[in-house]
Amino acid sequence: MKESKESLFKRIVEARVNKITAMLRLLGNCSFKGNYEYSDEQVEKVFQKLQRELTKTYNRYKCELHGKGRFSLTNPEASYSSDGYAFPSIILPLPNGQRLRASADDDESYPAISIWLQSDDCEDEQSVAFVEYNCEHERGQEIHIGVCSSESEDPYMYVPYNKGEQDDR
């Protein structure tokens, strides 16, 4: 008898979540300072990358909800977000079938607004640009603009928005 799609989903997802959980535990083992040396910046980069990938994966499940989200007082999950994303976002359909998505990211260390390019079938999403607040930079230069390249995970350009001296307002 052929396995149902729901049964197949449960079986495959349970195995993959358990595998990912085990890998995260192994990653946690690297936190032992007796064996490893690392900076706060390195740790921040690791977890930013993991959070981005987790959010992108979550969004793939929610892609079908674009324009179909409904508010509900009786079902809190139905009103989680009008477009199914974890952070407020807006979708701009493009003439070629692709979409631009602008999304707010309420990260405590680096709050940002990101722009993503989604394929016409919602299977792929690439970072295009972002504006972030980065408290590690000197006063008046905390706001940075990043432009991404499809060829690299690192930004193609990353520059401060406020280049001059700021007055004390």
C-alpha positions as a Markdown table, in Angstrom:
| # | Residue | x | y | z |
|---|---|---|---|---|
| 1 | Met | 0.0 | 0.0 | 0.0 |
| 2 | Lys | 1.3 | 3.4 | -1.0 |
| 3 | Glu | 2.3 | 5.7 | 1.9 |
| 4 | Ser | 0.1 | 8.8 | 2.2 |
| 5 | Lys | 1.6 | 12.3 | 1.6 |
| 6 | Glu | 0.9 | 13.2 | 5.2 |
| 7 | Ser | 2.5 | 10.0 | 6.6 |
| 8 | Leu | 5.5 | 10.6 | 4.3 |
| 9 | Phe | 5.8 | 14.2 | 5.5 |
| 10 | Lys | 5.7 | 13.2 | 9.2 |
| 11 | Arg | 8.3 | 10.4 | 8.7 |
| 12 | Ile | 10.8 | 12.5 | 6.7 |
| 13 | Val | 10.4 | 15.7 | 8.8 |
| 14 | Glu | 10.8 | 13.9 | 12.1 |
| 15 | Ala | 14.0 | 12.3 | 10.9 |
| 16 | Arg | 15.4 | 15.6 | 9.6 |
| 17 | Val | 14.4 | 17.6 | 12.7 |
| 18 | Asn | 16.1 | 15.0 | 14.8 |
| 19 | Lys | 19.2 | 15.1 | 12.6 |
| 20 | Ile | 19.3 | 18.9 | 12.8 |
| 21 | Thr | 18.8 | 18.9 | 16.6 |
| 22 | Ala | 21.7 | 16.5 | 17.0 |
| 23 | Met | 23.9 | 18.7 | 14.8 |
| 24 | Leu | 22.9 | 21.8 | 16.9 |
| 25 | Arg | 23.9 | 19.9 | 20.0 |
| 26 | Leu | 27.3 | 19.2 | 18.4 |
| 27 | Leu | 27.6 | 22.8 | 17.6 |
| 28 | Gly | 26.9 | 23.6 | 21.2 |
| 29 | Asn | 29.8 | 21.4 | 22.2 |
| 30 | Cys | 32.1 | 24.0 | 20.6 |
| 31 | Ser | 31.1 | 26.5 | 23.3 |
| 32 | Phe | 33.5 | 24.8 | 25.8 |
| 33 | Lys | 36.2 | 27.4 | 26.4 |
| 34 | Gly | 38.6 | 24.6 | 27.6 |
| 35 | Asn | 38.9 | 23.3 | 24.1 |
| 36 | Tyr | 38.1 | 26.3 | 21.9 |
| 37 | Glu | 38.8 | 30.0 | 21.6 |
| 38 | Tyr | 36.3 | 32.3 | 19.9 |
| 39 | Ser | 35.1 | 35.9 | 19.9 |
| 40 | Asp | 31.6 | 37.2 | 20.6 |
| 41 | Glu | 31.7 | 38.5 | 17.0 |
| 42 | Gln | 32.3 | 35.0 | 15.6 |
| 43 | Val | 29.5 | 33.5 | 17.8 |
| 44 | Glu | 27.2 | 36.3 | 16.5 |
| 45 | Lys | 28.0 | 35.5 | 12.9 |
| 46 | Val | 27.3 | 31.8 | 13.4 |
| 47 | Phe | 23.9 | 32.4 | 15.0 |
| 48 | Gln | 22.9 | 35.1 | 12.5 |
| 49 | Lys | 23.6 | 32.7 | 9.7 |
| 50 | Leu | 21.6 | 29.9 | 11.5 |
| 51 | Gln | 18.7 | 32.3 | 12.2 |
| 52 | Arg | 18.6 | 33.5 | 8.5 |
| 53 | Glu | 18.5 | 29.9 | 7.3 |
| 54 | Leu | 15.8 | 29.0 | 9.8 |
| 55 | Thr | 13.7 | 32.0 | 8.8 |
| 56 | Lys | 14.2 | 31.2 | 5.1 |
| 57 | Thr | 13.1 | 27.6 | 5.6 |
| 58 | Tyr | 10.1 | 28.7 | 7.7 |
| 59 | Asn | 9.1 | 31.2 | 5.0 |
| 60 | Arg | 9.1 | 28.4 | 2.3 |
| 61 | Tyr | 6.3 | 26.7 | 4.2 |
| 62 | Lys | 4.4 | 30.0 | 4.4 |
| 63 | Cys | 4.9 | 31.1 | 0.8 |
| 64 | Glu | 1.5 | 29.8 | -0.3 |
| 65 | Leu | -0.2 | 32.2 | 2.2 |
| 66 | His | 0.8 | 35.3 | 0.3 |
| 67 | Gly | -2.4 | 37.4 | 0.0 |
| 68 | Lys | -4.5 | 34.7 | 1.7 |
| 69 | Gly | -3.8 | 35.5 | 5.4 |
| 70 | Arg | -7.0 | 36.2 | 7.3 |
| 71 | Phe | -7.4 | 37.8 | 10.7 |
| 72 | Ser | -9.1 | 35.6 | 13.3 |
| 73 | Leu | -9.9 | 36.1 | 17.0 |
| 74 | Thr | -10.8 | 32.5 | 17.5 |
| 75 | Asn | -7.7 | 31.0 | 15.8 |
| 76 | Pro | -4.6 | 32.9 | 16.9 |
| 77 | Glu | -2.4 | 31.0 | 14.4 |
| 78 | Ala | -4.6 | 32.3 | 11.6 |
| 79 | Ser | -3.7 | 35.9 | 12.5 |
| 80 | Tyr | 0.0 | 35.2 | 13.2 |
| 81 | Ser | 0.8 | 37.5 | 10.3 |
| 82 | Ser | -1.2 | 38.5 | 7.3 |
| 83 | Asp | 1.4 | 37.1 | 4.9 |
| 84 | Gly | 2.7 | 34.2 | 7.0 |
| 85 | Tyr | 6.1 | 35.6 | 7.9 |
| 86 | Ala | 7.6 | 35.8 | 11.3 |
| 87 | Phe | 8.3 | 39.6 | 10.9 |
| 88 | Pro | 6.2 | 42.3 | 9.3 |
| 89 | Ser | 6.7 | 42.2 | 5.6 |
| 90 | Ile | 5.3 | 43.4 | 2.3 |
| 91 | Ile | 5.3 | 41.6 | -1.1 |
| 92 | Leu | 5.7 | 43.5 | -4.4 |
| 93 | Pro | 4.8 | 41.3 | -7.4 |
| 94 | Leu | 7.1 | 41.9 | -10.4 |
| 95 | Pro | 6.1 | 41.7 | -14.1 |
| 96 | Asn | 8.2 | 38.6 | -14.6 |
| 97 | Gly | 6.4 | 36.6 | -12.0 |
| 98 | Gln | 9.1 | 37.1 | -9.3 |
| 99 | Arg | 8.4 | 39.0 | -6.1 |
| 100 | Leu | 10.3 | 41.5 | -3.9 |
| 101 | Arg | 9.7 | 41.0 | -0.2 |
| 102 | Ala | 10.7 | 43.7 | 2.3 |
| 103 | Ser | 10.8 | 42.3 | 5.8 |
| 104 | Ala | 11.4 | 43.8 | 9.2 |
| 105 | Asp | 13.8 | 41.9 | 11.5 |
| 106 | Asp | 13.4 | 42.7 | 15.2 |
| 107 | Asp | 16.9 | 41.4 | 16.1 |
| 108 | Glu | 18.1 | 42.8 | 19.4 |
| 109 | Ser | 21.6 | 43.3 | 18.2 |
| 110 | Tyr | 21.0 | 44.2 | 14.6 |
| 111 | Pro | 17.4 | 45.4 | 13.9 |
| 112 | Ala | 17.0 | 45.6 | 10.1 |
| 113 | Ile | 14.8 | 45.8 | 7.1 |
| 114 | Ser | 15.8 | 43.3 | 4.4 |
| 115 | Ile | 14.8 | 43.0 | 0.8 |
| 116 | Trp | 14.5 | 39.5 | -0.7 |
| 117 | Leu | 13.9 | 38.4 | -4.3 |
| 118 | Gln | 11.6 | 35.4 | -4.5 |
| 119 | Ser | 11.3 | 33.1 | -7.5 |
| 120 | Asp | 8.0 | 32.8 | -9.3 |
| 121 | Asp | 7.4 | 29.4 | -7.7 |
| 122 | Cys | 8.4 | 30.5 | -4.2 |
| 123 | Glu | 11.0 | 27.8 | -4.1 |
| 124 | Asp | 14.0 | 30.2 | -3.9 |
| 125 | Glu | 14.6 | 33.4 | -2.0 |
| 126 | Gln | 17.7 | 35.5 | -2.3 |
| 127 | Ser | 18.8 | 38.5 | -0.2 |
| 128 | Val | 19.1 | 41.6 | -2.3 |
| 129 | Ala | 19.7 | 44.5 | 0.2 |
| 130 | Phe | 19.3 | 45.5 | 3.8 |
| 131 | Val | 19.4 | 48.5 | 6.1 |
| 132 | Glu | 20.5 | 47.7 | 9.6 |
| 133 | Tyr | 21.3 | 49.4 | 12.9 |
| 134 | Asn | 24.7 | 48.2 | 14.1 |
| 135 | Cys | 25.6 | 49.4 | 17.6 |
| 136 | Glu | 29.3 | 48.4 | 17.1 |
| 137 | His | 29.9 | 51.4 | 14.9 |
| 138 | Glu | 30.6 | 54.9 | 16.2 |
| 139 | Arg | 27.8 | 57.3 | 17.1 |
| 140 | Gly | 26.2 | 58.7 | 14.0 |
| 141 | Gln | 27.2 | 55.8 | 11.8 |
| 142 | Glu | 25.2 | 53.0 | 13.3 |
| 143 | Ile | 22.8 | 52.8 | 10.3 |
| 144 | His | 24.4 | 50.8 | 7.5 |
| 145 | Ile | 23.2 | 49.8 | 4.1 |
| 146 | Gly | 24.1 | 46.5 | 2.5 |
| 147 | Val | 23.8 | 45.3 | -1.0 |
| 148 | Cys | 24.0 | 41.6 | -1.6 |
| 149 | Ser | 25.4 | 39.6 | -4.5 |
| 150 | Ser | 23.9 | 36.4 | -5.8 |
| 151 | Glu | 27.5 | 35.0 | -6.0 |
| 152 | Ser | 28.4 | 35.4 | -2.3 |
| 153 | Glu | 26.9 | 35.2 | 1.2 |
| 154 | Asp | 28.8 | 38.3 | 2.2 |
| 155 | Pro | 27.4 | 41.7 | 1.2 |
| 156 | Tyr | 28.8 | 43.2 | -2.0 |
| 157 | Met | 28.6 | 46.6 | -0.4 |
| 158 | Tyr | 28.3 | 47.7 | 3.3 |
| 159 | Val | 28.4 | 51.4 | 4.0 |
| 160 | Pro | 27.2 | 53.8 | 6.7 |
| 161 | Tyr | 24.2 | 55.9 | 5.9 |
| 162 | Asn | 25.2 | 58.9 | 8.1 |
| 163 | Lys | 28.7 | 59.8 | 6.9 |
| 164 | Gly | 29.2 | 63.2 | 8.7 |
| 165 | Glu | 29.3 | 64.4 | 12.2 |
| 166 | Gln | 25.9 | 64.3 | 13.9 |
| 167 | Asp | 24.6 | 67.0 | 16.2 |
| 168 | Asp | 23.3 | 66.2 | 19.7 |
| 169 | Arg | 19.5 | 66.1 | 19.2 |
